Amino acid sequence: MALANTLKITIPSVIGQVVSCALVGYGLARFKFPGRDALFILVLATMMLPGQVTLIPTYIIFSKLGLTDSFWPFWLPAWLATSGFNIFLFRQFFMGIPSELEDAANIDGAGAFAVFIRIVLPLSKAVMAAVALFAFMHYWNDFFGPLIYLPSQENKTLQLMLMNFQQFYTTDWGPMMAAMVVISLPPLLIFF
């Protein structure tokens, strides 16, 4: 159950991070519009705010929407490109792609979205893999988010289930360490 819950959080969130941050990074890299640089500076400024600063307002928003004790507090921010670091990675990578490729596609009749799907994304497999790896490690190892947003027992993740090995005065170290090895295998395999 905990493995299924962890996968229900991790897989859609990783896909959401890659898709949404790639779109925003492409928009900031290729489209010229007033305030583009100021918007990019604002995205970079969000990286300076620790998650603890925005925790209480974010929890209040999800609580008022009735989304606590569900996986929506993880999925929604992932699909709305809330990671400034991932947007930065995509933007910097897209800035390095020659604009002549896009110009040639535009001459052939491709629109902006077709250029993004058919030309830019196939060239950006490396940055997509890096962002997917960072997002997977974040969501797989997240302890604090599920602790706050998932209070019910049936929604516990692997990281929260490790707390079951700790009692008030004792810790069952042997089974806890065995469980930690098993939990750390998927990120280790994906990393390699």
Helices and strands as residue ranges (DSSP letters): H 2-30, H 36-46, H 51-64, H 72-79, H 84-95, H 99-107, H 112-115, I 116-120, H 121-123, H 125-141, H 144-149, G 153-155, H 158-161, G 162-165, H 173-191
